[in-house]
Amino acid sequence: MSLRSDKQMASRRAGKQERQPLLNLSASQKRLAQQHAQAGTTNGGAKQHKRQKPEPAAAEQPRMAAASMTSLMRSGDSPPLSGEEARGWKPAVHQYVSLYNQAETEQHAAAVDGFVADKEHCGRLRGRLNRLRERDLLRGVLPSRSETKAELVRVQESGAEASVLIRLHIKRQIEHRGMRYIEERKEVERLWLAAAGERWHIVRIEPIIAERRPRFELSFQDQQLAGEEEQQLEEEQFRLRSVPYLNYDLFAAFQPHTVRALYRRDLAAAYADRWWNEPNPAYEEFEVNCTNYISQSVFAGNAPMNYTGNRGSGWWYKGRNGGREWWSYSWSVSNALTNYLSTPRQSGLRARVVDSAEELQLGDVITYDWNGDNRFQHSTIVTAFDAAGMPLVNANTVPSRHRYWDYRDSYAWTEQTRYRFFHIEDQL
């Protein structure tokens, strides 16, 4: 059966389902929603967007709203909504995008505070923007411009309630010691809205913190054991190489040497810039895609695969065959990649752990342990540097381009966050 017919059947099945409440709002929550009825007006416009992308996180299968799926709302100086777009929940979402962009520009949550009834999320946003503002001040960075676009990914409506999944594309123009560059990232949020009279109000917001969701939960001990076994196997293979009976001290011209690949840092960074915002069709795209994307970038820089056929060892990718996954955990899981790069080896992809981000070069790798429990959940690759020589990184799952390396602007960041900095060896 074709993909198109599958979608048609799913749509018909969804149309037959009875509408169920999306939120069980208490009387106090409804009153809180009504208190936001006098929020400011929207500045943004609407723009048609043909490309549709799947929801990045597993969720329920809601009814699709085809007209909503093609809308792209943007902060800026575009005309106000008109016609059908000016009715229902769309104006509230449109205004939220505009106010979100204002908050990003000012690095203060006050603009959203007065519009969104969800105090928990407003506090979460306030903490993130405070960290961003403090960091920019310490760096001497001036964010001169911010633009936020919002793509409607999925919509579910039930009477006077709606659940809307949006993908925010944030672009910040940075000025730093006479240098200008663009920082980009894409984040996903789910908005719950409720009608109060003729107006709709946002009563709850849930950011989809994809950097916190590892694809596999392989225990640290299992990965450490696999790394030790792999290192022992490599050492045995190295010792068993045949040694000719020739005194190379007397015959220097015949001195043996191993030809190693040169790690092309420029190619790794160029690949990461090319594919930061869309999947390379030559590879599988995972729901949690950050380490798969980093491995692809490092491989594009001439890093040789270490194919073992064992998913718990080596660093390799062969695609999918007969429904089976043919790639190592180290290729696709941040914790496994961290352990693979931390393990000394004689050849192949090799890295050295360094003490600070200042020691990293183009094409080097950073992994992130958000909770300080020695489980690494996110991976990035260095693709540029700011005016102070500090790394700017690219990432996937939450697509990011030229983002400052410390990720203090992420909802995933905590006070317990720990980093591991890998300098990949020039000769592989």
Phi, psi and omega in degrees: 000140184286162177296324181295316180293326175301315181294321180296316179297318179298321180294319179294319179297320181294325181292335181278344183288144176287146179288131179242151178301138178275328181225140172263087185278133174282168179300322180293322178294321179293321177296322179296321177297320182292333179293343180262017184291340183258029181293162183296166182274163184272151176255341193279178180232192179231149182214140180285141181222113189282328188281134177243141180238149180288158176296132186282353181231148178295135182205181177293165181261088183278170178288132181280141175247100190298319181295321180291327184296335184266359182277143174228111181265145188221140171282147179145205187254035178274162186293160180290163179295150179216165177064221182297327183295338182275358181250161177077210186276347185300317179302323179295318178293319179300316180292324178300318179299317179296317180289326176299316179296321177298317178297319178297318181294314182277346184058038176221142183272003186301323182299319181278328181309318185277000184243326184262131182281347183279096183292328178298314180290323178300321176294322178296316178295319180299316179297319180294315181291326176297317177297319180297316181296314180298319180294317180296322177296317179295324179283343186076031184264139175242108175285105189276340183201146176221140177225134180235126173248150180228120177262128176283116183269315184205142183227138172227127181239143176210097180063241183266020179228153179211147173240124186234125175261123181236149175249115181269130176248109185254126176240124177244129173269121187253134171246125186216105177054047178083358180254141177239139174207163180254130175250132182230149172204157178235128181231154182243135177227148173250125180252135171252130182237150177225144179273137173232098188073230180269357183248152178252147183224145179278118184254345180202143177226132178234108175288139176272102186271079188291335180295343182268004188245090179293147182288323178232147177252065176282129184295152180299321181296318179298317181291322179296319179296317179298320179295320179294318178297319180295317180296318179297319179296318179296320179295321178295318179297322180294320181289330185275002177296140181293138181243112181291153179276076182218129180275102184286349174291332179270334182239073184298331182295337181261013181304123181289150176212152180259127178280120181249152176284146177267125179288117181269092183297325180295321180290322178298315180292321179296320177297316181297323177290326181291321189248019183293332190248002178204152182282143172285120183296349178286347182236159170293144173254125182265158175299318171251101197252004190298313185283326173303316178295318179295317179298318177301317181295315179295319178298322177295339177272018176084011177291126182282141175289153174244090185276122178243342186079354179253122185294337181272001180218166181074184176217102190203161179213131176230004179091202182243134183223119179060034181082355180268145178272121182247075173201156182278158175299324181295337177286328194238353184236128185300316181296321179290321176296320178301315179291324179295314181288337180280346184271123178296144177209163185277331185209177180080199180295113182231145180218160178238130177285127178247167190276335187213162180294332180299337183275356184277154177240174177306136178083359176281170191235142173237135173242154193234126174250100188291329188256358181069023182253017178068023171245115185268129189245352185214151181224143175223167178231140181285124182237349180194180180221149176276185185294339178268003180082013179273146187292141166248137191237158171249153179206172179226187195070296161259094187303129182220142179225126178055048179268141180298139196297334191279346174062026176290347177271010181256146173294340181286337185291140175225170177295341180270000185301133176235150182241154168233124185257123182246119170265113181284132183298145180292322179257119185252000000 
